[in-house]
Amino acid sequence: MLSLFCCKKAVAQPAEALQPQPFYNLKAETLRGKPFDFSSLKGKKVLMVNTASKCGFTKQYADLQKLYEEYGGDNFTIIGFPANDFMRQEPGSNEEIETFCQVNFGVTFQMMAKIHVKGDSVSPVYRWLTTKALNSAFDSEVKWNFQKYLIDENGKLVGVAYSREKPNSDRIVGWIKTGKLEEK
């Protein structure tokens, strides 16, 4: 069985061999190397986004930070996952990524250690996000940097917003406010 607790390379298994897993069982590592337990997110809506510092969408960090400042707290949070999977647009170390985010965008939302969001080395978190057999919602593919996944306050994956959709779009803000996600 695929371990969702390990932060090392995930071994690919056929989808039919996988069993649904609760979002709150996931764990990851922060940019500073500290363990992060997703059970701490119970009761919050979560926007999860794969990030990169050298991408045409990198300016979305500013929109993410603004969204976090306006709505973040007991009911909503943002978690960023740096990844170097698309044209090597995140070449930095965790320390360099942290400095970049702080200096250029004043990022205060939770940033995780650099991971893979696709391929044989996909992180357990992104394997969960993209595999219906694990998340019980839908299969998807991370198409580019700054793709956003939306998880409701019960830990259910409810939607995806692709890179071109800004974090502060009416659709995402509406979901934060009402819990209803309009179809795109």
N, C-alpha and C positions, 0 to 999 in steps of 0.2 A: 504494500500500500504506500502511496506517496505521502511523505511526511510534510505536513504544512508548518511544522515548527522549526524546521531547519533553515538556516539562511544560506546554505551551500547549494551546490548544483542540484537541481531537481532532475530526477530520472524520468524520462517520458514513459508513460504507460498508455495503453489503449483507453479511450474514454469509457468504454463499458466496464473496465476494471476499477474505475474510480467511484467513490461513494460521496454523496453530498457532505459537505463540511460546513459548520457554522463559521460565519465571518469572524466572530469573536474568539475563535480558536487560533487565528493567525497571529504570528509574531514577526517582527522585523527588527532591524538595527538602525538607530539614528545616525546622523552624520558624525556624531561624536563617539560612536561605537557603543552606545548604551542600548540595552534591550528595550523594546517597545512592545507591549502586550495589547492587542486589539480589544481585549475585554474591557479596557479602560474607556472605550468608545461607546459602550452601551448607552442607549437613550439619545444619541446624537446622530444627526444626518452628517454624512462624510462625503466630501469631494476628494477623490484621489486622482492625482495627475502625474504623468511621467514628464520630466523636465529636462532641459538642455540649455547650456549657456551660450551656445553659438548657433542658434536656430533663428529663422525668421519670425518665429512665434515667441522668442525669449521675452519680449516686452509684455507678454501675458503675466509674467511675475508681478508686475505693477497692479494689474487687474485682480489677480489672485489675492495680493496683500490688501488691496482696498476692500474686496469682498470679505476677507477675514476680519478686517477691522470693523466693518459694518455689522456682520452677522455672526462672527465667531464667538464662542462662549459655551454655555451649557447645552445648547441645542444644535450647534453646527460647528464643524471644523474642517480644515483642509490639511491633507497630507501630500507632500511632494516626494516623488521618487526619481532622482536623477538617473539617467540611463544614456549610454553611449551607443545605442543600437541603430541609429539612423545617421548615416554619413559622418560618423565620429564627431557629432556635434556636442558631446559632453566629455572632453578628454581629461578634465581636471580630476584631482584627488578629492576625497571627501572634504579635506581642509580647504582646498582651493574653491570648491563649490560653495562651502559655507561663507567664505569671505566674499565671493562674487555676489551671492544673494544678499548679504548684509549691506555691502558697500553700494551696490547698484540699485537695489530695490527695497531695502529695509525689511526684508522678510522676517516675520515673527511666527508664521505658522510652522508646523512640524515638518522638517525635512528629514528624510531617511538616507541611509547609506546608499551609495550608487549600486544599482542592480542591473539585471537584464530583464526586459519586458517582452522578449520574444526569443525564439530559437531553443536549442537544446539546453541552454543554461538559464532559461526563464526562472525568475524567482517564484517561490511558492505563493506569494501574494498575487502576482500577476497571472500565475497559472490558475488560481482561484477566480480572479476577475474575468478571465477569458474562456473558462471551461464550464459549460452548463452542467456537466456531470458533478462538478464540485459546488457551483454556486446556486444550482437549482433554478436559474432564471434564463440565461441565454449564453450561447457561444458568441465570441467576438474575436477580433484581431486588432492588436494595437497597430494602427496604420502610420502614425508619425508622433513626433514629440508634442506634448501638451494636449494629449487626448485625456478626457476627463471621465471618470466613472463615478456614479452617484449611488450611494448606499443609504437606505433610509434608517430611521432611528431604531428599527428592529433588526438591523444587520442584513437586510435583504437588498441585493443588487437590483436597482430599479431603472437604470438607464446609462447611456453613454453619450457624451458630447465630443464630437471630433474636433481636431485642432483648430479649425477655422471658427468654431463657435467660441466666443469670448466667455471667460468665467462669469462675467457680470451680465450675460444675456438675460433677456426677459424670461426665457424659459427656465434657466437655472435659478434666478432670483425668485421666480414664482414657485418653484419647487421648494426652495428653502423656506419661504413664507407659508405656503399652504400644504406642502407634502404631496401636491399633485404635479406630475410631470407631463406637460403637453407633448404630444407626438410632434416630431419635427417633419 
